[in-house]
Amino acid sequence: ARLLVAALLLTGTPFVRPAAASGDGGESCWPGEPGSDPRLCPPDDPTYPRRWEFRSDIPASVDRENMHPSELELGSIGFSLDRAWQRTTGRDDVVIAVLDSGIRWHYRDLVEKIYLNAGELPLPESASTHDRNGDGIFTVEDYEGDSRVGDRNGNGTLDAQDLIRAFSDCRDDDANGYPDDIAGYDFFAGSHCGLEGADNDAADDTDFGHGTEIASTAAAETNNGVEDAGVCPACRVLPVRVGDSFVVDANQFARGVVFAVDAGATVIASALGSYNNTPAARAAVDYAYEHGVTLIASAADEFSYHHNYPSVYNHALYVNAIRNNANDTTFWGLNPCTNFGARVWATVPARSCSSGATSRLSGVAGLIHSAALDAGLGKLHAEEVYQLIRLTADDLDNSSPDWGELRYPAREGFDQLTGYGRLNAHRAVRAVHERRIPPRVDLHNPRWFAIVSPRDEPTVEIHGSIRLPRAERAGYELAYALGVEPLESDYRTVARGTVQREMVGPLGGLDFSKLPVPEGPAPRTRDERDRYSVTLRLRVIDDRGVSAEARRSFFVFHDPTWKRGFPIDLGASGEAAPSFVDLDEDGRDEIVLPTADGLLRILSWDDGELRSVTAELDALAGRPAHRETIIRGASIGKLAQDDAVSIVVASRSGKVYAFDRAGQRREGFPVSVRPDLAHPATKERRVERGVLSRPVLVDLDGKPGAEIVVSALDGHVYAWRHDGALLGGFPVRVAPAAETAAIGKIVSTPAVGDIDGDGRPEIVVGSNRLHEGLATAYAIRSDGNLHPGGPFVPGWRPFELPAIRPDLLPTMASGLQMSPVLVDVDGDLDEEVVLYAVTGNAVLLVDQPSDGPARIAARYSLAPGTDSELQGTTFLGGTGSPLVADTDGDGHQELYAPLLPFRMLTLRSKPAVPIDVPLAVGAWLLDGESVRGSVSMLRDYPRRMEDLMLYASPIAGDVDADGIAEVLIGSGGYLLHGFARQGGEPEGFPKFTGGWVFSAPDVGDLDGDGRQELIAVTREGYLFAWELLGEPDHEIAVE
C-alpha cells in the first residue's frame, strides 16, 4: 500500500484510466451505459467475438431445444462480464499480482499495464511528477524518449525491463527489504545486490508463457484493437516470478506472496500448483488474508478431487472451470482439465482449464475492489470479496429433470462440482454499488481435510471469527452434516447465537456421542471416497439481511489397526518416502522420514512410547522464515568402510546432507550442486538449481567407502565421496554430445549396477529433456568424464523411447521421469534395465551386450490381461516408478508399474462430457522365459487405481502373514492398496488416509514384537502406522 500511496501523491490524482478509444482511432461506445445492451458496444479486440465466457445472454446460435431447462432459466452462457464493465472497468490503483512463470516484457497488451514502483524510480526527464504525459497514470510510456533508458533489452519495445536495467542501483530506496523492486520480482532464480535466491527482473527466461497468459487474461489492455480483452482492463499487473512453469516449490510461492502483499497488491492470482506443502506457504497465505489481500488459487488440472496446494489452504479462494460441450447444448459442464471436490468455492467459464478460471476470477476480483473504491466504501477485505462472489454466484442446479449420465450433476446450493455456483461478475459489482457487502466469517478449526478420531477426540471445540465492519449485529448458526455436499435438511445445529460488531473464539462444540458419525468399511473405489467426510458450516445473517458462510470439510474416522500414537500430524507434507531401518541394531526398526518443512525425523519405539529425534536442514533467506525443503526419500547405509550408518538426503535447493543415527551432521556435509551449471536458463535449457531425486549410495571407484550419486535439476549427475569431496569425472552433463546448448532437468533417481558385464557399475538415469521428440535415458560410466571416449556407454547417449505426450506436466512428469530398475532377467550375470516414458507405448527391458549397442530384449504390452476389468482400455506409460519382486512365492519375479489411460490425453476432445479415466497398475511376469519380443500383461491386470500416482512407487510386503508379498501402492485418492498377485486385497485393505499418498509406503517392525507395521505419509502431513495382522513365519525376499 505504501507504494500506491506514494504514486498517488506524486500524480495528485487517483490512477483511474480514462475512457478507451477504439483501435481504429474512432470513438468507441464500449463499455456502454449500465442497463444497455452490451452486444451493441463490444470492445474491438480481435479475439473478443469468440469469448462466449464473457457474455450475459444466450446467443441465437445456441441449440436451445437440447439445453437443460435450468440452464435456459439463467439466461446467460457466461459470467456476465460485458454488463459488469458497464459499471466499472477497474482502477489503476487496484493491482493484480501474478505469481507464475514470469512475464514476457514485450507483450503488446501488457507493456503499459505493468505496475511501476515510483518509490524506486526517478522522475522522467523534464518532469515534475512521474506522470510526465499527464494521462493520469504512471506507465512505461512516461519514459518515452528519456535519454537514460532506451531499448536496453533490444526487443524493439520500451518496456519495464528497460527501466529495470536503466535504474537498478542496489539501493532499497523505499526501504521495504527488496532492492530495486521497480516492476515486480523473481523468487525463482538468480540473486540481486546480496539478496539470496531472488532478483528484481521477473522475466520469463525460458519463455514458458504461462505467467504472461494469466496476466493478459486478468488485466490486458482492452478495446485497443490488439490481441484479447482483459477482464479488469484498468487494473495494474505486478509480475512475481516463483517458478519456470505453473509447477513450483511452495517456499518460493510463499516468498512471492509476502512480496506481493508488501508491494501493495490488491489481488494475487495463483494459477499454479506446488509439489510440496510447507508451513511457510500456509503462513504466507494467512499473511495475505490478515492484510486483506484477495488470493485466487487454481484447483489444478488433473480431473480429480485430490488436494492440491496452495489452493487447499484456508484463506485462499479455490476456483475450478466449466465450459461448453462440442454441440453447445450446455455451457456448464465440468471442464475435463480441472479439479473438483469439497474445497471448490466457485466455478468460472473457461476453456483453458483451471488456470483460465483463476485469471478470470482474479480480474473480476479487481473489478469488485474497484467498484468498492468508486462507491466510497474503502478497501474491501479478502473475506468480503470471497463472500460477494458466493452471494452473487449463479446457483447451478440441473437435478430436475434428470437427463442422465451425459450431464454433470449440479444441485441446489453447494455442490462439489461447482461450489456455490457460477461466477456472475455483473451481480457482484452491482452488489457493491448497492452496498450489500457481506460480513466476514472464518472457521479456524479443524483444518481442511483433517482427520478427527471420534474415539481419541470425542469432543472438539470449534473456534472461528465473525466480524461486522458494515453492520451492527448478526445472528449465526454453526451446523454439522455428513458428506461433502449435504442437503439443507441434512444439517444439525451445533450452536446458535448473536454477535455485535465482532466475535472471535469458541463458537460451539462437536460432541460425537450425540452427532451422527460416518460408518462402514473403508472406501474401495473413487465413487466411495467421501464415506467418512463431514461438513461444518458457519452461517451468518446480519441486520441488513446480508448473509455470509464459511465451510469446512474433514474426516471423522477411526481405524482400529492404527498403531497407538498414530496418525501423527507433521505440520508439513511428506512427498519423501518414509523408511523402516534398525539404526541401532536393537531389534526394533526406526522410522526415517524427511519432510517438506526441512526436517529429518527419526522416530523410535522405546518403553512403549514413540520418541523422536529431529535434524534440521539449513534456513533460507527471505520471509516467511523457512528451511530448505526435501521432496524425495533418504538413502541409508555406511559411507566409510568402518563407519556407522548414515542417513543421506538431498534438498530441493541443491544441497546433500549426511546425518548420523542421532541426527548430527557428518563432517564435510552438506555439499552442493554447482550454481553455475543452472545458468543461463533459456527455452533450450530449462534447468534450475536443485534436486528432486533420491541420493544413491554405491561404490563407484572400487576404493573403500561408498559414493553418493545424485541427479539434479541442472541436468547433471553428481558423485561425492564419503567425505564430501567431489569424485573425479563428475558432474556429468546429461545430454547428447552434439547438443552443446540444450539440456533438461532430471528428476529420475539413478539406478546403479553392471549393465554390460565389465565388472564395473554404470549409472542409468532418465532425463526430462526430449531429443527430437523422444524421451531419453542415459548410462554413465563409473568414472564419468574421465572415461576414455566420454562418460556414456555406447548406445546410451541417449537411449530413446517414443511417447505420445512426454511433456505431460512440467518438471514432475516429463520425458523419462521414472527411476530405472536394474535386474538380471536372463541369468547372464549382468543387469537389464526396465524403462518406460511418460505416455510411452510399452514398458521396455533393455539389454546392454558387452560387444555392441543396447537392444530391446522385451516389450511388456500395455494391453489389459484376459480377465482384467479394464479390458478395452488403452493404456500408456505412467508416472511413478516400477517394482520387481516375487509376489506369488513361485521363485519367479513379477514387474509392476503405474499406468495412464490414453483417454486422459483426449479429455479435451470431449469437453463437458462425463468420462471414466481409470488410472491403473500393470503387472507382467519377469523371468528368463519372458525375454522375447512381446510379453502380455498378467491375466487379471491392470488393477484400477482411483487417482494419480505422480511419484508413487509400489513396494512388496507381506501384510497378511501368509508368506506371500502383496503389492502396496497409494495415490491421490485417499487410499493405500495391497494388491494380491492372484486378485483381491487382504482383509483391512485398502487403507484410508484421507489424503494423497505421494510416495512409497514401507513395512517393518517398529516395536520389536515380531509383528510388522505398515507406514505411509501424505501430502496433507499425516504419518500413518498400521499394525498388520498375524505373525510372519518366514521372510519375504523383496528387491
C-alpha positions, 0 to 999 in steps of 0.5 A, a space after each residue: 500500500 505504501 507504494 500506491 500511496 506514494 504514486 498517488 501523491 506524486 500524480 495528485 490524482 487517483 490512477 483511474 484510466 480514462 475512457 478507451 478509444 477504439 483501435 481504429 482511432 474512432 470513438 468507441 461506445 464500449 463499455 456502454 451505459 449500465 442497463 444497455 445492451 452490451 452486444 451493441 458496444 463490444 470492445 474491438 479486440 480481435 479475439 473478443 467475438 469468440 469469448 462466449 465466457 464473457 457474455 450475459 445472454 444466450 446467443 441465437 446460435 445456441 441449440 436451445 431445444 437440447 439445453 437443460 431447462 435450468 440452464 435456459 432459466 439463467 439466461 446467460 452462457 457466461 459470467 456476465 462480464 460485458 454488463 459488469 464493465 458497464 459499471 466499472 472497468 477497474 482502477 489503476 490503483 487496484 493491482 493484480 499480482 501474478 505469481 507464475 512463470 514470469 512475464 514476457 516484457 514485450 507483450 503488446 497488451 501488457 507493456 503499459 499495464 505493468 505496475 511501476 514502483 515510483 518509490 524506486 524510480 526517478 522522475 522522467 526527464 523534464 518532469 515534475 511528477 512521474 506522470 510526465 504525459 499527464 494521462 493520469 497514470 504512471 506507465 512505461 510510456 512516461 519514459 518515452 524518449 528519456 535519454 537514460 533508458 532506451 531499448 536496453 533489452 533490444 526487443 524493439 519495445 520500451 518496456 519495464 525491463 528497460 527501466 529495470 536495467 536503466 535504474 537498478 542501483 542496489 539501493 532499497 530506496 523505499 526501504 521495504 527489504 527488496 532492492 530495486 523492486 521497480 516492476 515486480 520480482 523473481 523468487 525463482 532464480 538468480 540473486 540481486 545486490 546480496 539478496 539470496 535466491 531472488 532478483 528484481 527482473 521477473 522475466 520469463 527466461 525460458 519463455 514458458 508463457 504461462 505467467 504472461 497468459 494469466 496476466 493478459 487474461 486478468 488485466 490486458 489492455 482492452 478495446 485497443 484493437 490488439 490481441 484479447 480483452 482483459 477482464 479488469 482492463 484498468 487494473 495494474 499487473 505486478 509480475 512475481 516470478 516463483 517458478 519456470 512453469 505453473 509447477 513450483 516449490 511452495 517456499 518460493 510461492 510463499 516468498 512471492 506472496 509476502 512480496 506481493 502483499 508488501 508491494 501493495 497488491 490488491 489481488 494475487 492470482 495463483 494459477 499454479 500448483 506446488 509439489 510440496 506443502 510447507 508451513 511457510 506457504 500456509 503462513 504466507 497465505 494467512 499473511 495475505 488474508 490478515 492484510 486483506 489481500 484477495 488470493 485466487 488459487 487454481 484447483 489444478 488440472 488433473 480431473 480429480 478431487 485430490 488436494 492440491 496446494 496452495 489452493 487447499 489452504 484456508 484463506 485462499 479462494 479455490 476456483 475450478 472451470 466449466 465450459 461448453 460441450 462440442 454441440 453447445 447444448 450446455 455451457 456448464 459442464 465440468 471442464 475435463 482439465 480441472 479439479 473438483 471436490 469439497 474445497 471448490 468455492 466457485 466455478 468460472 467459464 473457461 476453456 483453458 482449464 483451471 488456470 483460465 478460471 483463476 485469471 478470470 476470477 482474479 480480474 473480476 476480483 479487481 473489478 469488485 475492489 474497484 467498484 468498492 473504491 468508486 462507491 466510497 466504501 474503502 478497501 474491501 477485505 479478502 473475506 468480503 470479496 470471497 463472500 460477494 462472489 458466493 452471494 452473487 454466484 449463479 446457483 447451478 442446479 440441473 437435478 430436475 429433470 434428470 437427463 442422465 449420465 451425459 450431464 454433470 450433476 449440479 444441485 441446489 446450493 453447494 455442490 462439489 462440482 461447482 461450489 456455490 455456483 457460477 461466477 456472475 461478475 455483473 451481480 457482484 459489482 452491482 452488489 457493491 454499488 448497492 452496498 450489500 457487502 457481506 460480513 466476514 466469517 472464518 472457521 479456524 478449526 479443524 483444518 481442511 481435510 483433517 482427520 478427527 478420531 471420534 474415539 481419541 477426540 470425542 469432543 472438539 471445540 470449534 473456534 472461528 471469527 465473525 466480524 461486522 465492519 458494515 453492520 451492527 449485529 448478526 445472528 449465526 448458526 454453526 451446523 454439522 452434516 455428513 458428506 461433502 455436499 449435504 442437503 439443507 435438511 441434512 444439517 444439525 445445529 451445533 450452536 446458535 447465537 448473536 454477535 455485535 460488531 465482532 466475535 472471535 473464539 469458541 463458537 460451539 462444540 462437536 460432541 460425537 456421542 450425540 452427532 451422527 458419525 460416518 460408518 462402514 468399511 473403508 472406501 474401495 473405489 473413487 465413487 466411495 471416497 467421501 464415506 467418512 467426510 463431514 461438513 461444518 458450516 458457519 452461517 451468518 445473517 446480519 441486520 441488513 439481511 446480508 448473509 455470509 458462510 464459511 465451510 469446512 470439510 474433514 474426516 471423522 474416522 477411526 481405524 482400529 489397526 492404527 498403531 497407538 500414537 498414530 496418525 501423527 500430524 507433521 505440520 508439513 507434507 511428506 512427498 519423501 518416502 518414509 523408511 523402516 531401518 534398525 539404526 541401532 541394531 536393537 531389534 526394533 526398526 526406526 522410522 526415517 522420514 524427511 519432510 517438506 518443512 526441512 526436517 529429518 525425523 527419526 522416530 523410535 519405539 522405546 518403553 512403549 512410547 514413540 520418541 523422536 529425534 529431529 535434524 534440521 536442514 539449513 534456513 533460507 533467506 527471505 520471509 516467511 522464515 523457512 528451511 530448505 525443503 526435501 521432496 524425495 526419500 533418504 538413502 541409508 547405509 555406511 559411507 566409510 568402510 568402518 563407519 556407522 550408518 548414515 542417513 543421506 538426503 538431498 534438498 530441493 535447493 541443491 544441497 546433500 546432507 549426511 546425518 548420523 543415527 542421532 541426527 548430527 551432521 557428518 563432517 564435510 556435509 552438506 555439499 552442493 550442486 554447482 550454481 553455475 551449471 543452472 545458468 543461463 536458463 533459456 527455452 533450450 535449457 530449462 534447468 534450475 538449481 536443485 534436486 528432486 531425486 533420491 541420493 544413491 549410495 554405491 561404490 563407484 571407484 572400487 576404493 573403500 567407502 561408498 559414493 553418493 550419486 545424485 541427479 539434479 535439476 541442472 541436468 547433471 549427475 553428481 558423485 561425492 565421496 564419503 567425505 564430501 569431496 567431489 569424485 573425479 569425472 563428475 558432474 556429468 552433463 546429461 545430454 547428447 554430445 552434439 547438443 552443446 546448448 540444450 539440456 533438461 532437468 532430471 528428476 529420475 533417481 539413478 539406478 546403479 549396477 553392471 549393465 554390460 558385464 565389465 565388472 564395473 557399475 554404470 549409472 542409468 538415469 532418465 532425463 526430462 529433456 526430449 531429443 527430437 521428440 523422444 524421451 531419453 535415458 542415459 548410462 554413465 560410466 563409473 568414472 564419468 568424464 574421465 572415461 576414455 571416449 566420454 562418460 556414456 556407454 555406447 548406445 546410451 547417449 541417449 537411449 530413446 523411447 517414443 511417447 505420445 505426450 512426454 511433456 505431460 506436466 512440467 518438471 514432475 512428469 516429463 520425458 523419462 521421469 521414472 527411476 530405472 530398475 536394474 535386474 538380471 532377467 536372463 541369468 547372464 550375470 549382468 543387469 537389464 534395465 526396465 524403462 518406460 516414458 511418460 505416455 510411452 507405448 510399452 514398458 521396455 527391458 533393455 539389454 546392454 551386450 558387452 560387444 555392441 549397442 543396447 537392444 530391446 530384449 522385451 516389450 511388456 504390452 500395455 494391453 489389459 490381461 484376459 480377465 482384467 476389468 479394464 479390458 478395452 482400455 488403452 493404456 500408456 506409460 505412467 508416472 511413478 516408478 516400477 517394482 520387481 519382486 516375487 509376489 506369488 512365492 513361485 521363485 519367479 519375479 513379477 514387474 509392476 508399474 503405474 499406468 495412464 489411460 490414453 483417454 486422459 490425453 483426449 479429455 479435451 476432445 470431449 469437453 463437458 462430457 462425463 468420462 471414466 479415466 481409470 488410472 491403473 497398475 500393470 503387472 507382467 511376469 519377469 523371468 528368463 522365459 519372458 525375454 522375447 519380443 512381446 510379453 502380455 500383461 498378467 491375466 487379471 491386470 491392470 488393477 484400477 487405481 482411483 487417482 494419480 500416482 505422480 511419484 508413487 512407487 509400489 513396494 512388496 510386503 507381506 501384510 497378511 502373514 501368509 508368506 506371500 508379498 502383496 503389492 502396496 501402492 497409494 495415490 491421490 485418492 485417499 487410499 493405500 492398496 495391497 494388491 494380491 498377485 492372484 486378485 483381491 486385497 487382504 482383509 483391512 485393505 485398502 487403507 484410508 488416509 484421507 489424503 494423497 499418498 505421494 510416495 512409497 509406503 514401507 513395512 517393518 517392525 517398529 516395536 520389536 514384537 515380531 509383528 510388522 507395521 505398515 507406514 505411509 505419509 501424505 501430502 496433507 502431513 499425516 504419518 500413518 502406522 498400521 499394525 498388520 495382522 498375524 505373525 510372519 513365519 518366514 521372510 519375504 525376499 523383496 528387491 
